[in-house]
């Protein structure tokens, strides 16, 4: 049992000159359960993507059972016994458990599927792993998320998996389901199956893992056996020892300024906000992990998402966001997080993308004023130093420049509440600072600004007040000197493990 | 500032090549009177193709345009027979197209029935009504004023319908390229979610394109009725619908939305008209004509696609990318709401 199954040496990955992971080394022996911990953007997903074969490393070596291999595709990784259970599960809803179980490896007799045999094998394997209560002829869509996940793990085993990568497997699970999953992992590790377990939750890591590796900003901070470390140490390493306080000197005296938006008792399918308030000229950072409801909160204020009950007031007047059109008319603006899914119109030119939310301003007698569009967009192109051919479809720009175009889209209209969801996603560092300064300036001009960001540094750099979100609730509000990295990280994490 | 070739260039070159070949094969082809005959014969499909282009640009499809062609002609004839002036009859005919379009748009928007199904259903309804009214007999319209609509000439040489066609095309082009509504159409077809979140009235946009398509189909039906001097209940039953869609697609309008233009659809319609006209001049057996048209369309679109792929413009690749994006965003939405 002591022979190493997987050995990774000096793995490195960069995208277009930006290194997202450097010098990553790890050894996994049969039966070991490794936790991979780190904050958003630390490089965890990159590790998974490379080990699962969906992306190739820029440099570095991989050994399986002592011989060097290249994991060039998900298929080759699977052939070597490495299986990945992503957050988005792979089971096909309309197929039965049996069909999913044997997908791509159906038992065939003379070209026809031997259904009886497949059903038999599936139910045998499932009952061996305490899943005997599932009906193997039922469609996958009738299963709960947790059962689907277990079925996926078990079907990996049936295909001779030696190492299973789990990408934040517990985020979508109920408490009891988490216990079931952890128990399954413990049992399987005893028969020699190894796991690499990506998680935000330190308690889980300590309850099931044998080894723990911490990533921060693409760098491996520590990797050790679990009994050689403790929770505080881990927390400190995740956060980083040197806490950068780039807090700006001028904290505005926001006490006397007017309230821009007031939210009370806002309830929706994922949100439960008791009280929230943002003043004019104030920047509130909203911090939380993926799935904490931060994006949904902004979308609800913007009218893009329905809410069940609640009360909102904008400048003291009742504000009922029923659609983005309503929100825009009231000067409530939202820069969305997913650039590709709900930001850009790929085929339209960058200029048109920039003015999309504000077409009326360029409309005279029914016609668009091309010259006005050009001069106005040029102004922002210079201000944000956007590079690329502005007449070409926006999809031909780099991600960072696309982001700047979208930012400009929301700076063009008259507004009073500006909500920015990950405003600097994919933007290079120099411009990042510029955008941060711009956010401060906008606040000075009287905008109320909400900034959602996964980057602690960003939250610290721009916010007067930070609201930490957790499972749809605002779990704490930090002000002034309380806004430090350590506090943000512990607040957002600890909130979660109250539940475990 | 480097000069940029318009996207319609490729398909215009195809049109020129076809014309050159035809004029080499027959001295009859490149004469003024034949060119105008050709354009006159293109008007009906052309108007449908322009309407269809609006719908395709939003990522939808309108299968009812061929049926509206017949509906509008018959309605015009019926109203005329009821002793209304011919222009009232014509307007009522066009109105039947507007109503069909409105019906399509409202059903698609509010019931979320896919455009293919919704307009397929209205195609059935719209093609049955004329047959029921007339018992499959054409209804004559004998009127001098009305006959000018389809048969008149301006300056003794240019057919009036051709002028209508060109004016409609120019207006449609201006609407799509120079107005807010035009950008909304492209934006909606390019990325629905982004459009909605940019405060675009997507309901209005989506319904409007079907109304435009229905209106132009209605207009086309009135012109056809005037040319035939009667309302034919089976007028649009043949290939009109498919020729209209292929005209738009040949002209570079994407079936997945967001890409294309009116000049493109215009040239596409003229290509199809030219092929039909050329084969008539050359006395090609009518059984062979659809086969030739089909093959030429296939070759033209393939060449154009390969060209834009090599250029990096990759119009179909882009579309598939966009499709997958839309798919995954609805998936995310489902996840969030569940």
Contacts between the chains, C-beta under 8 A, distances in Angstrom:
chain1	res1	chain2	res2	distance
A	88	B	331	7.9
A	269	B	336	7.7
A	269	B	337	6.1
A	270	B	336	6.7
A	296	B	336	6.7
A	302	B	197	7.5
A	304	B	196	7.2
A	304	B	197	5.8
A	324	B	196	6.0
A	324	B	197	5.4
A	324	B	198	7.4
A	324	B	199	5.0
A	325	B	199	5.0
A	325	B	200	7.9
A	325	B	201	6.2
A	327	B	199	7.5
A	328	B	199	3.8
A	329	B	199	7.9
A	334	B	197	6.8
A	336	B	194	7.9
A	336	B	197	5.8
A	338	B	329	7.2
A	338	B	332	7.9
A	340	B	325	5.4
A	341	B	193	6.3
A	341	B	194	7.9
A	341	B	325	5.6
A	341	B	328	6.7
A	341	B	329	4.0
A	341	B	332	7.1
A	342	B	191	7.3
A	342	B	193	4.1
A	342	B	194	5.1
A	342	B	197	5.3
A	342	B	329	6.3
A	343	B	194	5.7
A	343	B	197	8.0
A	344	B	191	6.9
A	344	B	194	6.2
A	345	B	186	7.2
A	345	B	187	4.8
A	345	B	190	3.8
A	345	B	191	4.8
A	345	B	194	5.4
A	345	B	195	6.9
A	345	B	258	7.2
A	346	B	190	5.9
A	346	B	191	6.7
A	346	B	258	7.5
A	346	B	318	6.4
A	346	B	321	7.3
A	346	B	322	5.8
A	347	B	186	7.1
A	347	B	190	4.7
A	347	B	258	4.4
A	347	B	259	5.4
A	347	B	318	6.6
A	347	B	322	7.7
A	348	B	183	7.5
A	348	B	186	5.8
A	348	B	187	6.3
A	348	B	190	5.8
A	348	B	258	7.7
A	352	B	183	6.0
A	352	B	186	7.9
A	352	B	187	7.8
A	356	B	183	7.3
A	356	B	187	6.1
A	356	B	194	7.8
A	356	B	195	7.7
A	356	B	198	4.5
A	356	B	200	7.4
A	357	B	198	4.4
A	357	B	199	5.4
A	359	B	180	4.5
A	359	B	183	6.1
A	359	B	184	7.7
A	360	B	180	6.9
A	362	B	180	8.0
A	363	B	179	7.7
A	363	B	180	5.1
A	366	B	179	5.8
A	366	B	180	8.0
A	367	B	178	5.1
A	367	B	179	6.2
A	368	B	178	5.6
A	368	B	179	6.4
A	368	B	180	6.5
A	368	B	183	7.3
A	391	B	4	7.5
A	393	B	318	7.9
A	395	B	318	6.8
A	409	B	198	7.2
